[in-house]
Amino acid sequence: MNITLASTSIPPAANLPDAKAVAKSEKAARDFEALLLTPVLDALQKTFGGDSEDAKTPGASDYRLMATQALAQSMAASGGIGIAKLILRHLQPPKVSGGE
């Protein structure tokens, strides 16, 4: 007994997104958004931080940058400003309307 499947049946597994690949893409998109947010947040920090004595101590700029990077990562992980969503939407295969 031979059963043939119609062309509108379930797509082959090769065309379905792999869960690991989707998670990897999401992480990459969030990391990229954080990378873009870091210089913006760092400039804001410098603007509002003022010129204190603590800023002149050795290593203070490194710690400030680390804090800014952590803030950018946190913002991107919780939705950020939408850059990661745009990237993920662009990576999705196009939706084709119609039967075939």
Protein Blocks (a to p, Z undefined) as FASTA:
>chain_A
ZZdddfklccdfklpccfklmmmmmmmmmmmmmmmmmmmmmmmmmmmnopafklmpghkl
mmmmmmmmmmmmmmmmnopnolmmmmmmmmpccddedjZZ
